[in-house]
Amino acid sequence: MIMERKTNLKLATRLLLLLCIMFAGLIAASVLGILVVNLGMLAMLTVQDVFAFIVPAILAMAIFYRRPLHVMCLDRAPGLKAILVVLAFYLVSLPAMNWLVDFNQSVTLPSWMSGLEQAMRTMEDSAADATEQLLDINTLWQFLSSVFVIGIMAGLSEEMLFRGAMQRTMQDSRLNTHAVVWITAIVFSAFHMQFFGFIPRMVLGAWLGYLLVWTRSLWVPIIAHTLNNSTVVFFSYMANKGIVAEDFGDHLGLPAPGAFPWLAVLSLLASLALAVWASRSLPEE
């Protein structure tokens, strides 16, 4: 895909400018949250998505390129095959991802870093409390509004910034495509400031990045991201209604204590096979 630049700024300068615009948007969103009385958590998240992710992504790419939406791959509709791959991969990879989440949460740092570990676990607990409040969904209206904010808006805004702007900007350089995908995935995971969820979120970010590379449509990783988030909202709503267990699906792939995680390994192998097939099949769309 040809990227017609407006400016010859170096890659590092473009990335720095993108991050500066993003942090300016975060500050603007925070100020707006302070000024507007009784702004609910979901409304605050929507404001943050718009000002800290969507606007900075489009603004930065409009500064760098003549056709920003084209460079961000927002002008290419997702193919049916790609959508089916997203659905299949989500189902197939669930046991492996559950095991990876459990593994990451069980990581302990050396004793001389115990203070840092305690601080990070305190941050994790705070994030978990905030997430629990967000997922305290008991009515249909709460469910629909949560899907819109946590699922659709978060999926759209984060993909526009990290994959549409950051990854695509790095692809317009001499960097290897795989390096670009994984660097973006690392930044994406680090931005969430959750060390004990860093690895699975990084892997998710890499999958989303490869989807963009293979399909050349940002809508495909947006759909995948939205599916991932919305599923969490859906099962939280079902659990609060007493229809499913509170931790429904979270233990799929986790072995009994001392047992080998066979289901997780099979899930990993199937996921890798599907990813290899997708890398060869999706670019033909």
Backbone as JSON, one array per atom type, in Angstrom:
{
  "sequence": "MIMERKTNLKLATRLLLLLCIMFAGLIAASVLGILVVNLGMLAMLTVQDVFAFIVPAILAMAIFYRRPLHVMCLDRAPGLKAILVVLAFYLVSLPAMNWLVDFNQSVTLPSWMSGLEQAMRTMEDSAADATEQLLDINTLWQFLSSVFVIGIMAGLSEEMLFRGAMQRTMQDSRLNTHAVVWITAIVFSAFHMQFFGFIPRMVLGAWLGYLLVWTRSLWVPIIAHTLNNSTVVFFSYMANKGIVAEDFGDHLGLPAPGAFPWLAVLSLLASLALAVWASRSLPEE",
  "N": [[0.85, -1.19, 0.0], [0.67, 2.13, -0.96], [2.04, 4.89, 0.7], [1.46, 8.15, 0.84], [3.26, 10.66, 1.89], [2.92, 13.74, 3.74], [4.89, 14.97, 5.02], [8.42, 14.79, 5.7], [9.28, 13.87, 8.13], [11.22, 12.05, 10.48], [10.84, 8.61, 11.54], [10.94, 8.23, 14.37], [10.37, 10.8, 15.24], [7.79, 11.17, 14.27], [6.39, 9.2, 15.72], [6.81, 10.12, 18.31], [5.45, 12.56, 18.2], [2.86, 11.61, 17.77], [2.41, 10.29, 20.23], [2.57, 12.48, 21.95], [0.34, 13.99, 21.16], [-1.6, 12.17, 21.88], [-1.32, 12.04, 24.72], [-1.93, 14.67, 25.29], [-4.59, 14.6, 24.6], [-5.5, 12.82, 26.57], [-5.17, 14.41, 28.84], [-6.98, 16.46, 28.21], [-9.37, 15.01, 28.23], [-9.44, 14.26, 30.91], [-9.63, 16.75, 32.18], [-12.11, 17.57, 31.2], [-13.67, 15.65, 32.41], [-13.48, 16.47, 35.04], [-14.65, 18.98, 34.98], [-17.28, 18.55, 34.11], [-20.01, 17.8, 35.92], [-21.05, 14.9, 37.7], [-20.44, 13.05, 35.7], [-20.73, 9.93, 34.45], [-19.06, 6.69, 34.8], [-19.0, 5.15, 32.42], [-19.57, 7.12, 30.54], [-17.36, 8.74, 30.92], [-15.33, 7.05, 30.05], [-16.0, 6.91, 27.35], [-15.55, 9.55, 26.53], [-12.81, 9.63, 26.96], [-11.99, 7.69, 25.09], [-12.57, 9.02, 22.7], [-11.12, 11.5, 22.83], [-8.5, 10.77, 23.57], [-7.73, 8.71, 21.94], [-9.13, 8.29, 19.35], [-9.31, 10.93, 18.12], [-6.54, 11.86, 18.38], [-5.29, 9.86, 16.78], [-6.37, 10.2, 14.17], [-5.77, 12.93, 13.76], [-2.93, 13.0, 13.94], [-2.22, 11.27, 11.82], [-3.31, 12.7, 9.73], [-1.61, 14.83, 9.68], [0.74, 13.6, 8.92], [0.21, 12.22, 6.49], [-1.24, 12.34, 3.17], [-3.62, 11.06, 2.59], [-5.1, 10.12, 5.11], [-7.09, 8.3, 6.15], [-7.0, 6.28, 4.29], [-4.37, 5.35, 4.56], [-4.55, 4.41, 7.15], [-6.05, 2.23, 6.7], [-8.82, 2.28, 6.8], [-10.6, 2.49, 4.79], [-11.25, 0.17, 3.57], [-13.39, -2.49, 3.32], [-14.17, -5.19, 5.59], [-13.62, -8.62, 4.74], [-15.77, -11.5, 4.37], [-14.54, -13.96, 4.86], [-12.42, -13.21, 6.51], [-13.77, -12.32, 8.79], [-14.94, -14.71, 9.64], [-12.63, -16.12, 10.25], [-11.74, -14.63, 12.44], [-13.77, -15.18, 14.32], [-13.48, -18.0, 14.53], [-10.84, -18.21, 15.47], [-11.02, -16.96, 17.93], [-12.61, -18.76, 19.41], [-11.11, -21.16, 19.23], [-8.68, -20.46, 20.41], [-9.21, -19.94, 23.06], [-8.82, -21.78, 25.37], [-5.97, -21.83, 25.45], [-5.35, -19.11, 25.81], [-6.56, -18.67, 28.3], [-4.94, -20.27, 29.91], [-2.55, -18.89, 29.57], [-3.16, -16.44, 30.72], [-3.54, -17.27, 33.37], [-0.96, -18.22, 33.92], [0.59, -15.84, 33.68], [-0.49, -14.33, 35.76], [0.46, -15.73, 37.92], [3.13, -15.23, 38.04], [6.07, -14.45, 39.79], [8.29, -12.02, 41.14], [11.88, -11.67, 41.74], [13.12, -11.83, 45.17], [14.42, -9.47, 45.92], [13.05, -7.62, 44.51], [10.64, -7.36, 45.66], [9.21, -5.2, 46.7], [8.55, -3.72, 44.42], [6.97, -5.63, 43.14], [4.83, -5.82, 44.95], [3.78, -3.26, 44.72], [2.94, -3.29, 42.05], [1.05, -5.31, 42.16], [-0.81, -4.1, 43.79], [-1.68, -2.07, 42.1], [-2.84, -3.71, 40.18], [-4.96, -4.78, 41.66], [-6.47, -2.5, 42.1], [-7.19, -1.9, 39.47], [-8.67, -4.18, 38.95], [-10.81, -3.83, 40.71], [-12.0, -1.56, 39.58], [-12.73, -2.63, 37.12], [-14.55, -4.54, 37.99], [-16.6, -2.92, 38.94], [-17.39, -1.76, 36.52], [-18.4, -3.98, 35.25], [-20.59, -4.64, 36.68], [-23.37, -5.4, 35.84], [-26.76, -5.33, 35.43], [-29.18, -4.76, 34.19], [-30.95, -4.61, 31.06], [-30.48, -2.23, 29.69], [-28.09, -1.36, 30.88], [-26.48, -3.41, 30.0], [-26.5, -3.08, 27.15], [-25.45, -0.47, 26.89], [-22.95, -0.91, 28.03], [-21.82, -2.75, 26.25], [-21.61, -1.07, 24.06], [-19.78, 0.9, 24.98], [-17.57, -0.46, 26.32], [-17.13, -2.58, 24.59], [-17.57, -1.84, 21.7], [-16.7, 0.95, 21.41], [-14.2, 0.94, 22.77], [-12.86, -1.05, 21.31], [-12.86, 0.1, 18.73], [-11.55, 2.64, 19.14], [-9.01, 2.04, 20.35], [-7.86, 0.39, 18.43], [-7.7, 2.14, 16.27], [-5.76, 3.93, 17.18], [-3.45, 2.33, 18.02], [-3.06, 0.2, 16.08], [-4.01, 1.34, 13.61], [-2.78, 3.89, 13.51], [-0.2, 3.93, 14.96], [1.05, 1.37, 14.3], [0.78, 1.38, 11.48], [2.24, 3.67, 10.85], [4.81, 2.88, 11.61], [5.13, 0.82, 9.82], [5.65, 2.21, 7.57], [8.42, 2.41, 7.13], [11.82, 1.2, 7.4], [11.68, -0.94, 9.03], [11.26, -4.38, 9.9], [8.32, -6.24, 9.14], [7.3, -8.1, 11.04], [8.64, -7.26, 13.34], [7.52, -4.73, 13.62], [4.82, -5.37, 14.16], [5.05, -6.73, 16.64], [6.37, -4.88, 18.27], [4.44, -2.86, 18.38], [2.45, -4.35, 19.65], [3.62, -4.77, 22.15], [3.81, -2.14, 23.13], [1.08, -1.54, 23.16], [0.15, -3.37, 25.13], [1.69, -2.55, 27.34], [0.69, 0.0, 27.73], [-1.68, -0.38, 29.12], [-0.89, -0.76, 31.68], [-0.78, -3.06, 33.35], [0.92, -5.39, 34.69], [0.63, -8.09, 35.42], [-1.05, -9.03, 33.54], [0.17, -8.68, 31.26], [1.43, -10.38, 29.29], [-0.63, -12.07, 27.97], [-2.17, -9.96, 26.91], [-0.34, -8.74, 25.23], [0.07, -10.81, 23.35], [-2.51, -10.92, 22.29], [-2.54, -8.36, 21.14], [-0.58, -8.71, 19.15], [-1.83, -10.6, 17.5], [-3.98, -9.05, 16.58], [-2.53, -7.15, 15.21], [-1.35, -8.66, 13.13], [-3.64, -9.42, 11.79], [-4.34, -7.0, 10.63], [-2.16, -6.62, 8.9], [-2.45, -8.81, 7.16], [-5.05, -8.53, 6.04], [-5.32, -5.89, 5.31], [-7.26, -4.2, 6.18], [-8.48, -2.18, 8.63], [-10.79, -2.62, 9.93], [-11.08, -5.3, 10.46], [-9.29, -6.11, 12.69], [-10.58, -4.37, 14.46], [-13.13, -5.5, 14.68], [-12.38, -7.97, 15.82], [-11.26, -7.13, 18.26], [-13.45, -5.86, 19.42], [-15.19, -8.05, 19.64], [-13.79, -9.61, 21.53], [-13.87, -7.95, 23.84], [-16.64, -7.49, 24.15], [-17.64, -10.01, 24.6], [-16.79, -10.56, 27.18], [-18.34, -8.67, 28.56], [-20.9, -9.68, 27.96], [-20.96, -12.26, 29.21], [-20.58, -11.48, 31.82], [-22.95, -10.13, 32.31], [-24.74, -12.27, 31.97], [-23.89, -13.86, 34.11], [-24.49, -12.22, 36.29], [-27.2, -12.32, 36.13], [-27.62, -14.83, 36.93], [-27.61, -16.9, 35.13], [-25.36, -18.16, 34.08], [-22.29, -19.46, 35.52], [-20.22, -17.39, 37.63], [-17.52, -17.33, 36.91], [-17.58, -18.31, 34.35], [-16.22, -20.11, 31.72], [-13.67, -19.13, 32.24], [-11.92, -20.99, 33.31], [-11.51, -22.86, 31.41], [-9.28, -24.94, 29.86], [-7.43, -24.81, 31.86], [-5.43, -26.9, 33.8], [-5.82, -29.49, 36.31], [-4.3, -29.08, 39.57], [-0.86, -29.72, 39.33], [-1.16, -31.26, 37.04], [-0.63, -31.8, 33.49], [-1.11, -29.23, 31.06], [-2.91, -30.2, 28.79], [-5.15, -29.52, 27.16], [-4.78, -26.79, 26.77], [-2.38, -26.83, 25.34], [-3.13, -28.19, 23.0], [-4.98, -26.33, 22.1], [-3.26, -24.17, 21.61], [-1.66, -25.2, 19.52], [-3.63, -25.6, 17.55], [-4.45, -22.97, 17.23], [-2.13, -21.75, 16.24], [-1.9, -23.14, 13.83], [-4.23, -22.26, 12.54], [-3.62, -19.55, 12.38], [-1.38, -19.58, 10.66], [-2.59, -20.58, 8.34], [-4.39, -18.49, 7.89], [-2.62, -16.41, 7.36], [-1.79, -17.05, 4.86], [-4.09, -17.22, 3.37], [-5.87, -15.03, 3.77], [-4.64, -12.62, 2.64], [-5.33, -12.85, -0.04], [-7.85, -11.92, -0.4]],
  "CA": [[0.0, 0.0, 0.0], [1.48, 3.33, -1.08], [1.76, 5.9, 1.71], [1.89, 9.45, 0.35], [3.52, 11.52, 3.05], [2.92, 15.19, 3.64], [6.1, 15.45, 5.67], [9.54, 13.85, 5.71], [9.72, 13.67, 9.5], [11.72, 10.71, 10.76], [9.89, 7.73, 12.23], [10.94, 8.52, 15.8], [9.71, 12.09, 15.45], [6.35, 10.96, 14.05], [5.85, 8.44, 16.85], [6.81, 11.01, 19.48], [4.36, 13.51, 18.02], [1.63, 10.85, 17.99], [2.25, 10.09, 21.67], [2.32, 13.78, 22.57], [-1.06, 14.32, 20.89], [-2.42, 11.25, 22.68], [-1.3, 12.47, 26.12], [-2.7, 15.92, 25.35], [-5.99, 14.18, 24.6], [-5.79, 12.27, 27.9], [-5.32, 15.55, 29.75], [-8.23, 17.13, 27.87], [-10.45, 14.16, 28.71], [-9.45, 14.35, 32.38], [-10.16, 18.07, 32.54], [-13.54, 17.55, 30.91], [-14.29, 14.83, 33.45], [-13.54, 17.26, 36.27], [-15.56, 20.12, 34.79], [-18.65, 18.09, 33.95], [-20.44, 17.18, 37.16], [-21.82, 13.64, 37.61], [-20.15, 12.31, 34.48], [-20.61, 8.54, 34.83], [-17.85, 5.99, 34.4], [-19.09, 4.79, 31.01], [-19.47, 8.36, 29.77], [-15.97, 9.18, 31.02], [-14.55, 6.18, 29.17], [-16.29, 7.32, 25.97], [-14.81, 10.81, 26.32], [-11.39, 9.26, 26.85], [-11.79, 7.01, 23.8], [-12.62, 10.0, 21.62], [-10.08, 12.52, 22.93], [-7.15, 10.23, 23.77], [-7.41, 7.67, 20.96], [-9.63, 8.52, 17.99], [-8.88, 12.24, 17.61], [-5.08, 11.87, 18.15], [-4.92, 8.98, 15.66], [-6.73, 10.84, 12.9], [-5.04, 14.19, 13.65], [-1.52, 12.72, 13.65], [-2.1, 10.72, 10.47], [-3.62, 13.78, 8.79], [-0.4, 15.63, 9.6], [1.8, 12.84, 8.26], [-0.13, 11.64, 5.19], [-2.23, 13.05, 2.37], [-4.89, 10.32, 2.7], [-4.95, 9.43, 6.4], [-7.99, 7.16, 6.32], [-6.5, 5.23, 3.41], [-3.17, 4.8, 5.18], [-4.99, 3.68, 8.34], [-6.81, 1.06, 6.22], [-10.22, 2.42, 7.19], [-11.42, 2.6, 3.58], [-11.37, -1.18, 2.99], [-14.36, -3.27, 4.1], [-13.69, -6.52, 5.96], [-14.18, -9.73, 4.0], [-16.48, -12.51, 5.16], [-13.57, -14.97, 5.29], [-11.66, -12.65, 7.63], [-14.65, -12.31, 9.95], [-15.06, -16.1, 10.08], [-11.35, -16.45, 10.88], [-11.75, -13.97, 13.75], [-14.65, -15.96, 15.19], [-12.88, -19.32, 14.76], [-9.63, -18.08, 16.28], [-11.43, -16.64, 19.31], [-13.08, -19.99, 20.05], [-10.03, -22.15, 19.3], [-7.56, -20.01, 21.25], [-9.67, -19.63, 24.43], [-8.1, -22.52, 26.41], [-4.57, -21.4, 25.51], [-5.32, -17.78, 26.4], [-6.87, -18.82, 29.72], [-3.73, -20.78, 30.56], [-1.55, -17.82, 29.54], [-3.59, -15.48, 31.74], [-3.25, -17.87, 34.67], [0.5, -18.24, 34.06], [1.06, -14.48, 33.9], [-0.91, -13.9, 37.09], [1.22, -16.46, 38.93], [4.54, -14.84, 37.97], [6.6, -13.74, 40.96], [9.59, -11.39, 40.92], [12.89, -12.01, 42.77], [12.85, -11.25, 46.49], [14.92, -8.1, 46.01], [12.09, -6.76, 43.81], [9.34, -7.6, 46.31], [8.52, -3.92, 46.82], [7.98, -3.41, 43.11], [5.89, -6.58, 42.9], [3.68, -5.45, 45.77], [3.19, -2.05, 44.13], [2.25, -3.67, 40.82], [-0.16, -6.07, 42.52], [-1.77, -3.11, 44.29], [-2.26, -1.47, 40.89], [-3.72, -4.73, 39.58], [-6.17, -4.88, 42.48], [-7.27, -1.3, 41.82], [-7.76, -2.08, 38.14], [-9.7, -5.23, 39.06], [-11.97, -3.22, 41.37], [-12.65, -0.69, 38.59], [-13.36, -3.51, 36.14], [-15.71, -5.15, 38.64], [-17.66, -1.91, 38.93], [-17.87, -1.63, 35.14], [-19.11, -5.19, 34.85], [-21.76, -4.86, 37.55], [-24.41, -5.16, 34.84], [-27.95, -6.06, 35.87], [-30.34, -4.45, 33.37], [-30.7, -4.66, 29.62], [-29.9, -0.95, 29.29], [-26.7, -1.39, 31.3], [-25.78, -4.35, 29.11], [-26.33, -2.47, 25.83], [-24.53, 0.66, 27.01], [-21.62, -1.45, 28.3], [-21.32, -3.3, 24.99], [-21.24, 0.06, 23.21], [-18.58, 1.59, 25.48], [-16.46, -1.38, 26.59], [-16.9, -3.39, 23.41], [-17.43, -1.16, 20.4], [-15.86, 2.15, 21.47], [-12.83, 0.58, 23.13], [-12.28, -1.74, 20.17], [-12.64, 1.06, 17.65], [-10.58, 3.69, 19.47], [-7.67, 1.5, 20.57], [-7.32, -0.09, 17.15], [-7.35, 3.3, 15.46], [-4.5, 4.5, 17.66], [-2.31, 1.42, 18.05], [-2.84, -0.46, 14.79], [-4.22, 2.23, 12.48], [-1.82, 5.0, 13.49], [1.17, 3.57, 15.36], [1.59, 0.28, 13.48], [0.89, 1.79, 10.07], [3.35, 4.62, 10.75], [6.06, 2.11, 11.66], [5.25, 0.05, 8.58], [6.19, 3.13, 6.57], [9.83, 2.54, 7.49], [12.61, 0.04, 7.01], [11.52, -1.98, 10.04], [10.65, -5.64, 9.5], [6.89, -6.27, 9.47], [7.1, -8.82, 12.29], [9.11, -6.38, 14.41], [6.51, -3.67, 13.77], [3.64, -5.94, 14.81], [5.33, -7.08, 18.03], [6.65, -3.63, 19.0], [3.13, -2.25, 18.63], [1.76, -5.18, 20.63], [4.25, -4.51, 23.45], [3.37, -0.81, 23.56], [-0.35, -1.69, 23.44], [-0.01, -4.03, 26.42], [2.29, -1.72, 28.38], [-0.18, 1.16, 27.97], [-2.73, -0.74, 30.07], [-0.3, -0.7, 33.03], [-1.14, -4.24, 34.12], [2.03, -6.31, 34.5], [0.21, -9.47, 35.56], [-1.86, -9.37, 32.39], [0.94, -8.14, 30.14], [1.74, -11.35, 28.24], [-1.78, -12.37, 27.11], [-2.59, -8.77, 26.17], [0.64, -8.57, 24.16], [-0.24, -11.81, 22.33], [-3.72, -10.42, 21.63], [-2.15, -7.23, 20.3], [0.13, -9.23, 17.98], [-2.85, -11.19, 16.62], [-4.7, -7.94, 15.95], [-1.6, -6.54, 14.26], [-1.22, -9.52, 11.95], [-4.9, -9.32, 11.05], [-4.26, -5.79, 9.8], [-1.18, -6.87, 7.84], [-2.97, -9.79, 6.2], [-6.3, -8.12, 5.38], [-5.22, -4.48, 4.91], [-8.48, -3.53, 6.62], [-8.46, -1.97, 10.08], [-12.07, -3.08, 10.48], [-10.96, -6.69, 10.91], [-8.89, -6.09, 14.11], [-11.61, -3.69, 15.25], [-14.15, -6.51, 14.96], [-11.81, -8.94, 16.74], [-11.12, -6.47, 19.56], [-14.81, -5.67, 19.92], [-15.69, -9.37, 20.02], [-13.12, -10.0, 22.77], [-14.38, -7.15, 24.96], [-18.08, -7.64, 24.29], [-17.9, -11.34, 25.18], [-16.63, -10.4, 28.63], [-19.54, -7.96, 29.03], [-22.05, -10.57, 27.82], [-20.95, -13.3, 30.23], [-20.78, -10.82, 33.11], [-24.39, -9.9, 32.4], [-25.36, -13.58, 32.18], [-23.56, -14.3, 35.46], [-25.25, -11.4, 37.24], [-28.58, -12.78, 36.03], [-27.67, -16.19, 37.45], [-27.78, -17.85, 34.03], [-24.11, -18.92, 34.02], [-21.43, -19.26, 36.67], [-19.52, -16.11, 37.59], [-16.24, -17.5, 36.2], [-17.88, -19.17, 33.21], [-15.24, -20.08, 30.63], [-12.33, -18.67, 32.65], [-11.07, -22.12, 33.69], [-11.36, -23.77, 30.28], [-7.88, -25.05, 29.47], [-6.57, -24.87, 33.04], [-5.39, -28.27, 34.3], [-5.84, -29.69, 37.76], [-2.97, -28.84, 40.14], [0.14, -30.74, 39.05], [-1.42, -31.94, 35.78], [-0.13, -31.13, 32.29], [-2.21, -28.52, 30.38], [-3.07, -30.76, 27.45], [-6.13, -28.77, 26.37], [-4.15, -25.53, 26.4], [-1.38, -27.12, 24.3], [-3.88, -28.47, 21.77], [-5.53, -25.04, 21.69], [-2.15, -23.4, 21.06], [-1.29, -25.77, 18.22], [-4.71, -25.3, 16.61], [-4.42, -21.52, 16.98], [-1.0, -21.49, 15.35], [-2.25, -23.67, 12.5], [-5.21, -21.35, 11.95], [-2.93, -18.3, 12.06], [-0.57, -19.82, 9.45], [-3.54, -20.65, 7.22], [-4.91, -17.14, 7.66], [-1.56, -15.58, 6.77], [-1.67, -17.4, 3.44], [-5.38, -17.16, 2.7], [-6.53, -13.72, 3.85], [-4.15, -11.61, 1.69], [-5.91, -13.03, -1.38], [-9.19, -11.32, -0.47]],
  "C": [[0.88, 1.25, 0.0], [1.05, 4.34, -0.02], [2.33, 7.23, 1.23], [2.02, 10.41, 1.52], [3.35, 12.99, 2.72], [4.24, 15.76, 4.15], [7.17, 14.37, 5.63], [10.1, 13.66, 7.12], [10.18, 12.23, 9.69], [10.7, 9.94, 11.58], [9.81, 8.06, 13.72], [10.2, 9.82, 16.1], [8.2, 11.96, 15.28], [5.72, 10.22, 15.22], [5.79, 9.3, 18.11], [5.68, 12.02, 19.39], [3.02, 12.83, 18.26], [1.37, 10.66, 19.48], [1.95, 11.4, 22.39], [0.86, 14.2, 22.37], [-1.98, 13.44, 21.73], [-2.46, 11.7, 24.14], [-2.01, 13.81, 26.3], [-4.19, 15.61, 25.37], [-6.4, 13.59, 25.93], [-6.01, 13.38, 28.91], [-6.64, 16.27, 29.49], [-9.43, 16.34, 28.38], [-10.58, 14.23, 30.23], [-10.03, 15.67, 32.85], [-11.66, 18.13, 32.32], [-14.29, 16.74, 31.97], [-14.43, 15.56, 34.76], [-14.59, 18.36, 36.16], [-17.02, 19.7, 34.71], [-19.07, 17.29, 35.19], [-21.26, 15.92, 36.86], [-21.63, 12.92, 36.28], [-19.87, 10.86, 34.86], [-19.36, 7.88, 34.28], [-17.86, 5.63, 32.92], [-18.95, 6.02, 30.12], [-18.03, 8.87, 29.77], [-15.07, 8.35, 30.11], [-14.77, 6.55, 27.7], [-15.54, 8.6, 25.61], [-13.32, 10.51, 26.13], [-11.1, 8.58, 25.52], [-11.7, 8.01, 22.66], [-11.4, 10.92, 21.65], [-8.66, 11.96, 23.0], [-6.76, 9.21, 22.71], [-7.83, 8.05, 19.55], [-9.12, 9.83, 17.41], [-7.36, 12.28, 17.41], [-4.65, 11.02, 16.96], [-5.17, 9.67, 14.33], [-5.92, 12.12, 12.7], [-3.58, 13.94, 13.26], [-1.36, 12.2, 12.22], [-2.44, 11.75, 9.4], [-2.42, 14.72, 8.63], [0.67, 14.93, 8.77], [1.5, 12.49, 6.81], [-1.24, 12.43, 4.49], [-3.61, 12.38, 2.45], [-4.87, 9.49, 3.98], [-5.85, 8.21, 6.56], [-7.57, 5.99, 5.45], [-5.29, 4.55, 4.03], [-3.54, 3.98, 6.41], [-5.81, 2.44, 8.0], [-8.26, 1.09, 6.69], [-11.15, 2.47, 6.0], [-11.59, 1.25, 2.89], [-12.29, -2.01, 3.88], [-13.79, -4.65, 4.45], [-14.36, -7.61, 5.13], [-14.85, -10.73, 4.92], [-15.51, -13.56, 5.69], [-12.79, -14.48, 6.52], [-12.5, -12.65, 8.91], [-14.81, -13.72, 10.52], [-13.78, -16.57, 10.76], [-11.27, -15.86, 12.28], [-12.59, -14.78, 14.74], [-14.02, -17.31, 15.54], [-11.68, -19.22, 15.68], [-10.0, -17.78, 17.73], [-11.83, -17.91, 20.05], [-11.93, -20.98, 20.26], [-8.96, -21.75, 20.31], [-7.94, -19.82, 22.71], [-8.95, -20.45, 25.5], [-6.64, -22.07, 26.56], [-4.45, -20.03, 26.15], [-5.63, -17.82, 27.89], [-5.64, -19.3, 30.5], [-2.67, -19.69, 30.62], [-1.88, -16.75, 30.58], [-3.23, -16.0, 33.13], [-1.75, -17.89, 34.94], [1.03, -16.85, 34.4], [0.7, -13.98, 35.3], [-0.12, -14.57, 38.2], [2.7, -16.1, 38.95], [4.93, -14.09, 39.25], [7.98, -13.19, 40.63], [10.58, -11.85, 41.98], [12.63, -11.26, 44.07], [13.32, -9.8, 46.6], [14.03, -7.1, 45.27], [10.69, -6.89, 44.42], [8.53, -6.31, 46.45], [7.83, -3.53, 45.53], [6.8, -4.33, 42.81], [4.64, -6.21, 43.69], [2.99, -4.22, 45.2], [2.4, -2.39, 42.88], [0.98, -4.46, 41.12], [-1.23, -5.15, 43.1], [-2.46, -2.4, 43.14], [-3.22, -2.43, 40.22], [-5.04, -4.82, 40.34], [-7.08, -3.68, 42.23], [-7.95, -1.4, 40.46], [-8.87, -3.12, 38.16], [-10.97, -4.68, 39.7], [-12.74, -2.34, 40.39], [-13.38, -1.53, 37.54], [-14.61, -4.15, 36.71], [-16.89, -4.19, 38.69], [-18.26, -1.77, 37.54], [-18.75, -2.8, 34.74], [-20.24, -5.57, 35.81], [-23.01, -4.5, 36.74], [-25.63, -6.0, 35.18], [-29.19, -5.81, 35.01], [-29.95, -4.5, 31.89], [-30.05, -3.37, 29.14], [-28.42, -0.88, 29.67], [-25.88, -2.29, 30.38], [-25.5, -3.71, 27.75], [-25.34, -1.31, 25.87], [-23.1, 0.19, 27.27], [-21.01, -2.07, 27.05], [-20.85, -2.16, 24.08], [-19.91, 0.68, 23.66], [-17.39, 0.65, 25.6], [-16.12, -2.22, 25.37], [-16.58, -2.57, 22.18], [-16.47, 0.03, 20.47], [-14.41, 1.83, 21.81], [-12.15, -0.12, 21.96], [-11.94, -0.8, 19.04], [-11.5, 2.02, 17.96], [-9.16, 3.15, 19.63], [-7.06, 0.98, 19.28], [-6.94, 1.07, 16.23], [-6.01, 3.88, 15.88], [-3.33, 3.54, 17.47], [-2.04, 0.74, 16.71], [-2.94, 0.52, 13.64], [-3.19, 3.34, 12.37], [-0.4, 4.53, 13.8], [1.77, 2.48, 14.46], [1.77, 0.71, 12.04], [2.01, 2.8, 9.87], [4.68, 3.88, 10.76], [6.25, 1.25, 10.42], [5.8, 0.9, 7.45], [7.64, 3.45, 6.93], [10.56, 1.29, 7.04], [12.5, -1.1, 8.02], [10.85, -3.21, 9.44], [9.2, -5.68, 9.96], [6.62, -6.97, 10.8], [7.53, -7.97, 13.49], [8.09, -5.28, 14.69], [5.3, -4.19, 14.54], [3.9, -6.17, 16.29], [5.7, -5.85, 18.86], [5.34, -2.93, 19.35], [2.37, -3.02, 19.7], [2.31, -4.94, 22.04], [3.81, -3.16, 24.0], [1.89, -0.84, 23.96], [-0.59, -2.31, 24.82], [0.53, -3.17, 27.55], [1.41, -0.53, 28.73], [-1.25, 0.87, 29.0], [-2.23, -0.82, 31.51], [-0.75, -1.86, 33.91], [-0.11, -5.34, 33.85], [1.57, -7.76, 34.53], [-0.86, -9.87, 34.54], [-1.14, -8.99, 31.12], [1.09, -9.13, 28.99], [0.51, -11.68, 27.38], [-2.26, -11.16, 26.32], [-1.62, -8.48, 25.02], [0.36, -9.55, 23.01], [-1.5, -11.4, 21.56], [-3.38, -9.28, 20.68], [-1.43, -7.67, 19.04], [-0.85, -9.84, 16.98], [-3.62, -10.1, 15.88], [-3.81, -7.26, 14.9], [-1.44, -7.35, 13.0], [-2.5, -9.51, 11.12], [-4.89, -8.1, 10.13], [-3.3, -6.0, 8.63], [-1.77, -7.76, 6.76], [-4.16, -9.27, 5.4], [-6.25, -6.71, 4.82], [-6.52, -3.73, 5.18], [-8.45, -3.4, 8.13], [-9.75, -2.47, 10.73], [-12.0, -4.52, 10.98], [-10.44, -6.75, 12.35], [-9.88, -5.35, 15.0], [-12.7, -4.68, 15.64], [-13.63, -7.53, 15.98], [-11.7, -8.37, 18.15], [-12.48, -6.28, 20.21], [-15.42, -6.98, 20.39], [-15.11, -9.79, 21.36], [-13.72, -9.26, 23.97], [-15.87, -7.4, 25.21], [-18.45, -8.99, 24.89], [-17.78, -11.29, 26.69], [-17.87, -9.72, 29.23], [-20.74, -8.9, 29.02], [-22.09, -11.6, 28.95], [-21.04, -12.71, 31.64], [-22.26, -10.56, 33.34], [-25.12, -11.2, 32.67], [-25.11, -14.09, 33.6], [-24.36, -13.52, 36.51], [-26.74, -11.77, 37.24], [-28.74, -14.21, 36.57], [-27.83, -17.26, 36.38], [-26.55, -18.73, 33.88], [-23.31, -18.65, 35.28], [-20.63, -17.97, 36.51], [-18.21, -16.19, 36.81], [-16.4, -18.39, 34.98], [-16.83, -19.0, 32.11], [-13.84, -19.73, 31.05], [-11.38, -19.83, 32.94], [-10.9, -23.14, 32.57], [-9.9, -23.78, 29.83], [-6.94, -25.12, 30.65], [-6.6, -26.29, 33.6], [-5.58, -28.32, 35.82], [-4.43, -29.46, 38.3], [-2.02, -30.01, 39.9], [-0.04, -31.46, 37.73], [-0.87, -31.13, 34.6], [-1.3, -30.47, 31.55], [-2.43, -28.97, 28.95], [-4.02, -29.94, 26.58], [-5.55, -27.44, 25.91], [-3.13, -25.73, 25.28], [-2.07, -27.39, 22.96], [-4.48, -27.17, 21.21], [-4.46, -24.18, 21.03], [-1.78, -23.89, 19.67], [-2.36, -25.47, 17.16], [-4.73, -23.82, 16.25], [-3.29, -21.15, 16.02], [-1.28, -21.97, 13.93], [-3.24, -22.74, 11.8], [-4.55, -20.03, 11.55], [-2.08, -18.45, 10.8], [-1.47, -19.88, 8.23], [-4.06, -19.27, 6.87], [-3.88, -16.25, 6.98], [-1.41, -15.85, 5.27], [-2.97, -17.18, 2.66], [-5.98, -15.76, 2.67], [-5.97, -12.68, 2.89], [-4.72, -11.73, 0.3], [-7.26, -12.37, -1.52], [-9.15, -9.99, -1.24]]
}
